[in-house]
Amino acid sequence: MITMWLLVEAEQGMFPDERTVVVRTADGGMVSLFVPDFKVRDRTGQSLIEVNVLDSTEQHSIVQLPAASIEGSSVARVDRSSLRTTA
């Protein structure tokens, strides 16, 4: 298993130490989750969260999210282009 950083959309959550995160999936959908503020890295207009890459092809990766999504899964299929090796 490889650890990488996934580009996401992140906003302040309901609580001061929480962030609401939206992950874009490979099929164009979205999954949302709440994560502790310290799990999100913000840099130059981009937000990233640390994920574990479970499987990959040339175009897509299956990633383990840091928390279960509102939709119920803690796994998502994302475009490989949205993954970074460093935050």
N, C-alpha and C positions, 0 to 999 in steps of 0.2 A: 504494500500500500504506500502510495506517495502522497505527501502533504503539499498542497499548493494553495494559492490565493485566487478567489473567484470574484470577478467584477460584479457588483450588485448596486441596486438603488437602496439607499439607507436614509431614514429620517428619524427624528427623535420619537421615542416611544411614549407611552402614557406616563411612565415613571422616569425620573431624572437619570437613572442608571440603565435605561433600556433603549434599544433601537428597534425600529420596525424595518425589516429587510425584505426586499423583493428580488427574487432570482428569476431571470429570463431563462426559460427552458429551450432546448434544441428545436422543439416543434412550434416555437413562437408563443407558448403559453407563459404563465407566471405562477410562481409559488411564493407565499408570504410566510415570514416567521418572525418571532421576537427573539432577540439575543441580548445578552448583557452588553453594555456599551463598550467594554474593554475588548470584545471580540471583533469589533469593526475597526479597520484602519482607513483613515481618510487621507488621500494625497491628491493634490492638484485637481480637484473637482471630481475625483473618482473615489468610490468606496469599495473596500474589499473585505471578504471574510475568509478565514482559513477553512479549507475543506480537505477531506481525504479522498483521493481518486481511487475508486474501486476497480474501474475498467476503462479502457480507451480504445477508440478506433482513430483513423486519421482525422476525422471531422468532429467526433463527439466523445464526451467522457461521462461516465456515471460517477457522481460524487456523493459522498456522505456529508450532509449538512451538519452544522454544529448544534442544531435543535430540530425537533419535529416541526414541520410546516403547519400552518393553520388548516391546510387541506388534509393533513394527517400523515404525510410521509416525511421521512428524514433523508430520502434519497432523491436525486434529480438527475436527469440527462441534460447536459449543457453543451454548448459549442466549445470546442477546445480553444478557440480564439479568445474566449472570455477568462481563461486561466493564466495566472502569472506565477513565476517561481518565487518572487519576493514581493513583500508589501512595500 
